[in-house]
Amino acid sequence: MTTGPPAWSAWLLNALVPRRHREVLVGDVLDRYRDQILPAQGRARANRWLLARVAEWGWTESRPALIVVVLAFLLGDGLYASLPENGATARVWLNATGPVCALAALGVRAGWRSGIPAAVITGFLASCFGSAAILALTVVSLTIAQPQLMKIGMSWESLRDVTSILRTASLTGTVASLAGGLAGTLVARPTRRVSGARR
C-alpha cells in the first residue's frame, strides 16, 4: 500500500510553491500528510486536506490579479446602468486591457517565482474567479438598476451566453498568463545561473 498522496496533487503543490521555498514547504506538507494526517484521518480525508493546501497556494498566488480584474470592471462600466458617452472608449479599453495586463503581470511573477505551470494555473484561476465575480456584480447591478430585466428570467440562450463569456475570459486570461510565465521564466534563468556560479 502506498503512503504518498495522489501524484497529481503533489505535482500541483510543487508547481505552485515558489522555487526558493519549494524544498522546505513541499517537504513539510508531504511529511505532515504521511506522518500525521494519513494515519489519523484515513486516505480520503488526508487527500482532502492536501487539496486544501493546494487551494490555499492557488488562491494566494492568483488573488492579486483577481482583485485587479474586478477593479478594472468597477472602474470601467462598473455597477452603473447608464453612463455618459464621453469617456466610453477609455472605459472599454480599461475593461478589456486592464485584466489582460494584470493576468500577464501575474504570469511574469508566477513564472519568475515558480515556473510556467504556476503561471498557467494561477492565470486560469484568476480569470475564472474574476469572470464569475464580474458576472455576479453585473447581475446585482441589473437587479438594482433595472429590475424589469430580471423579471424576464434566464433562458437557455442567456445561460449559453454566460458560459461563452466565462470560457472566452478564462482562455484569454490563461493565454496572457502563459505568455507572462514564459517571460518570467526566461528572466529568472540567468539569475539562477549567476547565483549557482557564485557558489
C-alpha positions in Angstrom: 0.0 0.0 0.0 1.3 3.5 -1.0 1.7 6.1 1.8 2.0 9.1 -0.6 -0.6 11.4 -1.9 -2.0 11.2 -5.4 0.7 12.2 -7.9 -1.3 15.0 -9.5 -2.0 16.8 -6.2 1.7 16.6 -5.2 2.6 18.0 -8.7 0.1 20.9 -8.3 1.6 21.7 -4.9 5.1 21.5 -6.2 4.2 23.7 -9.2 2.5 26.5 -7.2 5.1 26.9 -4.4 7.9 29.4 -5.2 11.2 27.7 -6.1 13.2 29.2 -3.2 10.8 27.7 -0.6 9.8 24.6 -2.6 12.0 22.1 -1.0 11.2 23.1 2.6 7.5 23.9 2.2 6.5 21.0 0.0 8.6 18.6 2.1 6.9 19.8 5.3 3.4 19.4 3.8 4.1 16.0 2.4 5.7 14.8 5.6 2.8 16.0 7.6 0.4 14.3 5.2 2.3 10.9 5.5 3.2 11.1 9.2 0.2 12.8 10.9 -2.9 13.3 8.7 -3.0 10.0 6.8 -2.6 7.7 9.9 -5.1 9.7 11.9 -7.8 10.5 9.4 -7.5 8.0 6.6 -6.7 8.4 2.9 -9.9 10.2 1.7 -9.7 12.9 4.4 -5.9 13.2 4.1 -6.3 13.8 0.3 -8.9 16.5 1.0 -6.5 18.1 3.5 -3.8 18.1 0.9 -6.1 19.6 -1.7 -7.0 22.4 0.7 -3.2 23.2 1.0 -3.0 23.3 -2.8 -6.1 25.5 -3.0 -4.5 27.9 -0.4 -1.4 28.3 -2.6 -3.5 28.7 -5.7 -5.6 31.4 -4.0 -2.6 33.2 -2.6 -0.9 33.3 -6.0 -3.9 34.3 -8.1 -5.5 36.8 -5.6 -3.6 39.9 -6.8 -4.7 39.5 -10.4 -8.3 38.7 -9.4 -8.5 41.9 -7.5 -7.2 43.9 -10.5 -9.7 42.2 -12.8 -12.7 43.1 -10.6 -11.3 46.7 -10.0 -10.9 47.2 -13.8 -14.6 46.2 -14.2 -15.7 48.6 -11.3 -13.7 51.5 -12.7 -14.8 50.8 -16.2 -18.6 50.3 -16.7 -18.9 49.1 -13.1 -22.3 49.0 -11.4 -23.8 51.9 -13.2 -26.7 51.2 -15.5 -26.3 54.3 -17.7 -23.0 56.2 -18.1 -22.3 59.3 -20.2 -21.0 58.8 -23.7 -17.8 60.8 -23.1 -15.1 58.5 -21.8 -16.8 55.4 -23.2 -13.7 54.4 -25.2 -11.4 54.7 -22.2 -13.9 52.6 -20.2 -14.0 49.9 -22.8 -10.2 49.9 -23.1 -9.9 49.6 -19.3 -12.4 46.8 -19.2 -10.6 44.9 -22.0 -7.0 45.7 -21.4 -6.7 46.1 -17.7 -7.5 42.5 -16.8 -5.3 41.1 -19.6 -2.3 43.2 -18.5 -2.9 42.2 -14.9 -3.0 38.5 -15.8 0.1 38.8 -17.9 1.9 40.5 -15.0 0.7 37.7 -12.7 2.1 35.3 -15.2 5.5 37.1 -15.2 5.5 37.0 -11.4 4.5 33.3 -11.2 6.9 32.3 -14.0 9.8 34.1 -12.3 9.0 32.7 -8.8 7.7 29.2 -9.6 7.8 28.3 -13.3 5.5 28.1 -16.3 3.0 25.6 -14.8 2.3 28.0 -11.9 1.7 30.9 -14.4 -0.9 28.8 -16.3 -2.6 27.5 -13.2 -2.8 30.9 -11.4 -3.9 32.7 -14.6 -6.7 30.2 -15.2 -7.9 30.5 -11.6 -7.7 34.3 -11.6 -9.5 34.7 -14.9 -12.2 32.2 -13.9 -12.8 33.7 -10.5 -12.6 37.2 -11.9 -15.1 36.5 -14.6 -17.5 34.8 -12.2 -17.2 37.8 -9.8 -17.9 40.3 -12.7 -20.9 38.3 -13.8 -22.3 38.2 -10.3 -21.7 42.0 -9.9 -23.5 42.6 -13.3 -26.5 40.6 -12.1 -26.6 42.5 -8.8 -26.3 45.9 -10.6 -29.1 44.9 -13.1 -31.3 43.8 -10.2 -30.9 47.1 -8.5 -30.8 49.5 -11.5 -33.2 47.7 -14.0 -35.3 45.2 -12.1 -37.7 44.8 -15.1 -34.9 43.0 -17.0 -34.6 40.5 -14.2 -38.3 39.7 -14.2 -37.9 38.2 -17.7 -35.8 35.4 -16.3 -32.9 33.3 -17.6 -33.3 31.5 -20.8 -31.1 28.7 -22.3 -29.7 31.3 -24.7 -28.6 33.6 -21.8 -27.1 30.7 -20.0 -25.2 29.7 -23.1 -24.0 33.4 -23.4 -22.8 33.3 -19.8 -20.9 30.0 -20.5 -19.4 31.5 -23.6 -18.3 34.6 -21.7 -16.7 32.5 -18.9 -14.9 30.3 -21.5 -13.6 33.2 -23.5 -12.4 35.1 -20.5 -10.7 32.0 -19.0 -9.0 31.2 -22.2 -7.8 34.8 -22.7 -6.6 35.0 -19.1 -4.8 31.7 -19.3 -3.0 32.6 -22.6 -2.0 36.0 -21.2 -0.6 34.3 -18.0 1.2 31.7 -20.1 2.9 34.5 -22.2 3.8 36.3 -19.0 5.0 33.0 -17.4 7.3 32.3 -20.4 8.8 35.8 -20.0 9.1 35.4 -16.2 10.9 32.1 -16.6 13.3 33.5 -19.1 14.1 36.4 -16.8 14.6 34.0 -13.8 17.0 31.6 -15.7 20.1 33.9 -15.9 19.6 34.9 -12.2 19.7 31.2 -11.2 22.8 30.6 -13.3 24.6 33.5 -11.8 23.7 32.5 -8.2 24.8 28.9 -9.0 28.1 30.1 -10.4 28.9 32.1 -7.3 28.6 29.0 -5.1 
